[in-house]
Amino acid sequence: MEKIVDTSDEWILSRTGISERRICADNEFSSDMAVNAAQKAIAMAGLTPADIDLILIGTVTPDYRVPSLACIVQKKMEMYNSAAMDIVAACAGFLNGLAVGNAFIKSGQFRKILIIGVEKLSSITDYKDRNTCVLFGDGAGAVVLEETADDRGILSTYLKSDGRFTELLWIPDGGTINPCQKIKGRDAEVYLKMNGSEVFKHAVRMMGEASLKALHSAGLTGKDVTWLIPHQANIRIIESTAKRVGISMDRVYLNIAMYGNTSSASVPMALDEANRAGRLKKNDIILMTAFGGGLTWASAVVRW
Ligand code: ACO
């Protein structure tokens, strides 16, 4: 990073907690990472791709604008017994997917739902902009959701958005307002632009609020939480969220140093990493929370 923009490792680590990021090869795409994560989640659930009846993908970096990434993943994994759709909610994409999936399971319309959070943020990052490029990385995580007979599983979810803050975190060009082919006399702005300090202020407030609302709906408080698994955007945002909810930092799962901000992939990657490391025990209370462009914010409480 020091070689490509005017920054220092010390600045990045102290302001964000990030020291490494994973970046896809040029010939690796969101669908490749999504398939990789999906295969592992389906295997861990003891299922086969044919068992899945809905694919939900949280992403802002699909392979194409049309069709959805979920349809590309469906093709690559030959999951033809399923419906498939993308959910665009920036960093809250996975938790929005989890809430939608939970509602579908409860309604009985779908029975085995694959939920993926995946981003190739390197494809929309301006590596000349030190305000953003030091933060973002690529990755994917996935879960399979199904009905259970006991009282474990998703206890509550909370979703919220505020569309008044479009320009705090956005890609100005390439949509219907400024299609790239119509831009004359200037370069198209096709990379993520962010007002970091404003986003920071909202993130601190909203991740705390979403966490408290989801806990309240589940009839729980911060004291009941075994693990907080937050969106890994900035260690300082995570610390103030934990403080507001009353969770000590030794109960917060952190991997931000290794991956940076991977948007929709962040929460499921951390959940999967904690699980595969044997950190999550039966009946643990897991609080997940995320915040992103839109603005969007979301939380879920799970009895593991
Ligand atoms: N290296 C050195 N200096 C930098 C860098 C850098 N990489 N980036 C910014 N600076 C400078 C700024 O230019 C500014 O300089 P100035 O005062 O001369 O103008 C100074 O550092 C302070 O800038 P701030 O923006 O006030 O710094 P802040 O403490 O807020 O940290 C950061 C910046 C890390 C981006 C922080 O604001 C942040 O984490 N914001 C939230 C990001 C986030 O959570 N996004 C979530 C959604 S992402 C999504 O949805 C895809």
Boltz pocket constraint, residues with backbone or C-beta under 6 A from the ligand:
constraints:
  - pocket:
      binder: B
      contacts: [[A, 6], [A, 7], [A, 8], [A, 11], [A, 12], [A, 15], [A, 16], [A, 90], [A, 91], [A, 130], [A, 131], [A, 132], [A, 134], [A, 169], [A, 195], [A, 196], [A, 197], [A, 198], [A, 199], [A, 200], [A, 203], [A, 233], [A, 234], [A, 237], [A, 261], [A, 263], [A, 291], [A, 292], [A, 293]]
      max_distance: 6.0
